[in-house]
Amino acid sequence: MVKDYLIVGQGLAGSFLSWNLLRRNKSIAIIDQDHENCSSLAAAGMINPITGKRLVLSQRCEELLPYAKEVYHELERLFNKKFFESKEIVRLFGSKQELYEWSRKRQQTHLKKYYGKKQKPGTYADSLNDQKGSFIIQQGGYCRKLDLLNCFTDYFKENNLLVSGKLVYDDLKIKDDLVEWKSNYYRCVVFCEGYQSQDNPWFSWLPFNHAKGEILTLSNKDSGLPDAVISCGKWCIPIGDGKYTAGSTYSWDKFDCKITEKAKEEILTEIGIFIKASFEVVDHMAGVRPIMKDLNPALGRHPEFSSLAIFNGLASKGLLWGPFYSNQMADYLIGIQSLEEKVSIDRFIKKHFKR
Ligand SMILES: Cc1cc2nc3c(=O)[nH]c(=O)nc-3n(C[C@H](O)[C@H](O)[C@H](O)COP(=O)(O)OP(=O)(O)OC[C@H]3O[C@@H](n4cnc5c(N)ncnc54)[C@H](O)[C@@H]3O)c2cc1C
C-alpha cells in the first residue's frame, strides 16, 4: 500500500504538519525517536510579539499571532484541554534607548495594541527591581507546549500513525516518484528533524545557524511575583503552583542537549538583577533551536528528489510560526499553494547546493 507522506520527527514542526495533512484527508505515517534531543521539549512556551533591545515587533506578527491563537483554540476543542493562556508580559526598560523605542512605537496607531502603557519605577510590583520603569507587552501569552505535544503523541498513537525509533537514512530507497522504507511506500518523505537535519544527507547543505539554549524550572510559593511574564533580556514565566520557567541562554559552539552549570548560573544571576526573590531550582533543560542563517523558516522539496521535503527553521518561534507555516507547507505539498520566496529553501540553492 502507498501512503501519501512519511513524516520524520514529531516535535512541534512534525506535529503541526501531520495534523494539517490529516485535516486534508492525506494518509501519513510518523517516525520519531521518542523525542530524543527534541528542542520542543525545552521550549519555554512563550509567545512574545516584541523582542530584542530595539523592542521590534516580531515579523508578520499581525498575521501570524491571531492565526496561531485560532489554531490553539481549535486544538483545545479537539483535545478538550487548555493550551494557550493570554498573559501580560512586563518588559523592564534596560536603557534610555529602550524607553525611546517604546514611546516611538506606541505613537504608531497600528502598533499601540502591542506596546501597552508605561509604569514608573517601583510602581508595578514590590517584588521587582525596575529602576528604569517598565511597559506592558500586550497580546502575548504562554502555551502549555508539553501538554500539547503529549496530546498530539497520544492522538497519533491511538490512530496507529506513530512509529517509535530513529529513521536510518540508508533504509530509504528513492524510486522515481515514490520512496520505499521498510517495504512500505510513500509519495513523499518530509523531514521535520529540528537541528538534527544538519546530519541529513539530502539537506545538510542548507545554511543552518542553530543555537543551543537552556531553561530552568524554579520554585518559590512566596515570591510575591505577579501573574505576568517578567522580561528584561532573561525572562520568568509563572506556570502555576509557585513554579516559574526562567531562561534562556544562547550559545553557538556546541549542539547537544546537555545541561550546564554555566547556563544555570547565568540565568539565576541575570534574573536576580530584576527579581528580588530567590528560588529553588527544580528542573533544568537544554535544547537546540533550529535556525537558518537568514533567520527565516526553511520549507520545500529537495532540488533533485522531489519526493523528499523539509519543514524546519522554526528558530525560537516554533509556537508562533509553527501553526502558520505548517499550514502553508501542507498546501504546498498537496499542490494548491506555492511557498513564499523568503521561506522556500529554493532561496539557498544557487549559493549552497552542489549537484
Ligand atoms: C531553551 C529553549 C527555549 C525555547 N523557548 C521557546 C519559546 O518560549 N517559544 C517558542 O515559540 N519557541 C521556543 N523555543 C524554540 C522551539 O523549541 C523550536 O522552534 C521548536 O521546538 C522546533 O521544533 P522542531 O519540531 O523543528 O524540532 P524538535 O522539537 O527538535 O523536533 C525534532 C524531532 O525529530 C526527531 N528526530 C530527529 N531526527 C530523527 C530521525 N532520524 N528519526 C526519528 N526522529 C528524529 C527528534 O527526536 C525530535 O523529536 C525554544 C528553544 C529552546 C532550545
The ligand as an SDF file (V2000), in Angstrom:
LIG
                    3D

 53 58  0  0  0  0  0  0  0  0999 V2000
   15.8380   26.7390   25.5880 C   0  0  0  0  0  0  0  0  0  0  0  0
   14.8200   26.9500   24.5060 C   0  0  0  0  0  0  0  0  0  0  0  0
   13.7150   27.7520   24.7650 C   0  0  0  0  0  0  0  0  0  0  0  0
   12.7640   27.9670   23.7670 C   0  0  0  0  0  0  0  0  0  0  0  0
   11.6790   28.7270   24.0590 N   0  0  0  0  0  0  0  0  0  0  0  0
   10.7250   28.9170   23.1190 C   0  0  0  0  0  0  0  0  0  0  0  0
    9.5620   29.6700   23.4270 C   0  0  0  0  0  0  0  0  0  0  0  0
    9.3780   30.1390   24.5480 O   0  0  0  0  0  0  0  0  0  0  0  0
    8.6510   29.8720   22.4350 N   0  0  0  0  0  0  0  0  0  0  0  0
    8.8190   29.3440   21.1760 C   0  0  0  0  0  0  0  0  0  0  0  0
    7.9600   29.5620   20.3150 O   0  0  0  0  0  0  0  0  0  0  0  0
    9.9110   28.6020   20.8680 N   0  0  0  0  0  0  0  0  0  0  0  0
   10.8630   28.3820   21.8010 C   0  0  0  0  0  0  0  0  0  0  0  0
   11.9640   27.6290   21.5010 N   0  0  0  0  0  0  0  0  0  0  0  0
   12.1270   27.1460   20.1170 C   0  0  0  0  0  0  0  0  0  0  0  0
   11.3260   25.8770   19.8440 C   0  0  0  0  0  0  0  0  0  0  0  0
   11.7140   24.9280   20.7750 O   0  0  0  0  0  0  0  0  0  0  0  0
   11.5980   25.4200   18.4020 C   0  0  0  0  0  0  0  0  0  0  0  0
   11.2220   26.4120   17.4870 O   0  0  0  0  0  0  0  0  0  0  0  0
   10.7970   24.1700   18.0560 C   0  0  0  0  0  0  0  0  0  0  0  0
   10.7350   23.3090   19.1350 O   0  0  0  0  0  0  0  0  0  0  0  0
   11.3880   23.4450   16.8640 C   0  0  0  0  0  0  0  0  0  0  0  0
   10.6030   22.3090   16.6430 O   0  0  0  0  0  0  0  0  0  0  0  0
   11.0310   21.1830   15.6030 P   0  0  0  0  0  0  0  0  0  0  0  0
    9.9010   20.2240   15.5610 O   0  0  0  0  0  0  0  0  0  0  0  0
   11.5040   21.7940   14.3460 O   0  0  0  0  0  0  0  0  0  0  0  0
   12.3160   20.4690   16.2340 O   0  0  0  0  0  0  0  0  0  0  0  0
   12.4090   19.4390   17.5210 P   0  0  0  0  0  0  0  0  0  0  0  0
   11.4880   19.9280   18.5430 O   0  0  0  0  0  0  0  0  0  0  0  0
   13.8250   19.3200   17.8160 O   0  0  0  0  0  0  0  0  0  0  0  0
   11.7970   18.1060   16.9360 O   0  0  0  0  0  0  0  0  0  0  0  0
   12.5070   17.2430   16.0930 C   0  0  0  0  0  0  0  0  0  0  0  0
   12.0850   15.8170   16.4040 C   0  0  0  0  0  0  0  0  0  0  0  0
   12.6050   14.9690   15.3890 O   0  0  0  0  0  0  0  0  0  0  0  0
   13.1470   13.8080   15.9790 C   0  0  0  0  0  0  0  0  0  0  0  0
   14.1330   13.2660   15.0420 N   0  0  0  0  0  0  0  0  0  0  0  0
   15.2170   13.8970   14.5170 C   0  0  0  0  0  0  0  0  0  0  0  0
   15.8720   13.0860   13.6700 N   0  0  0  0  0  0  0  0  0  0  0  0
   15.1800   11.9140   13.6490 C   0  0  0  0  0  0  0  0  0  0  0  0
   15.3650   10.6680   12.9630 C   0  0  0  0  0  0  0  0  0  0  0  0
   16.3910   10.4610   12.1130 N   0  0  0  0  0  0  0  0  0  0  0  0
   14.4720    9.6690   13.1890 N   0  0  0  0  0  0  0  0  0  0  0  0
   13.4190    9.8590   14.0450 C   0  0  0  0  0  0  0  0  0  0  0  0
   13.2070   11.0250   14.7160 N   0  0  0  0  0  0  0  0  0  0  0  0
   14.0760   12.0280   14.5160 C   0  0  0  0  0  0  0  0  0  0  0  0
   13.7220   14.3100   17.2970 C   0  0  0  0  0  0  0  0  0  0  0  0
   13.9040   13.2660   18.2210 O   0  0  0  0  0  0  0  0  0  0  0  0
   12.6410   15.3060   17.7270 C   0  0  0  0  0  0  0  0  0  0  0  0
   11.6380   14.6630   18.4730 O   0  0  0  0  0  0  0  0  0  0  0  0
   12.9270   27.3720   22.4760 C   0  0  0  0  0  0  0  0  0  0  0  0
   14.0220   26.5500   22.2360 C   0  0  0  0  0  0  0  0  0  0  0  0
   14.9670   26.3270   23.2350 C   0  0  0  0  0  0  0  0  0  0  0  0
   16.1230   25.4240   22.9530 C   0  0  0  0  0  0  0  0  0  0  0  0
  1  2  1  0
  2  3  1  0
  2 52  2  0
  3  4  2  0
  4  5  1  0
  4 50  1  0
  5  6  2  0
  6  7  1  0
  6 13  1  0
  7  8  2  0
  7  9  1  0
  9 10  1  0
 10 11  2  0
 10 12  1  0
 12 13  2  0
 13 14  1  0
 14 15  1  0
 14 50  1  0
 15 16  1  0
 16 17  1  0
 16 18  1  0
 18 19  1  0
 18 20  1  0
 20 21  1  0
 20 22  1  0
 22 23  1  0
 23 24  1  0
 24 25  2  0
 24 26  1  0
 24 27  1  0
 27 28  1  0
 28 29  2  0
 28 30  1  0
 28 31  1  0
 31 32  1  0
 32 33  1  0
 33 34  1  0
 33 48  1  0
 34 35  1  0
 35 36  1  0
 35 46  1  0
 36 37  1  0
 36 45  1  0
 37 38  2  0
 38 39  1  0
 39 40  1  0
 39 45  2  0
 40 41  1  0
 40 42  2  0
 42 43  1  0
 43 44  2  0
 44 45  1  0
 46 47  1  0
 46 48  1  0
 48 49  1  0
 50 51  2  0
 51 52  1  0
 52 53  1  0
M  END
$$$$
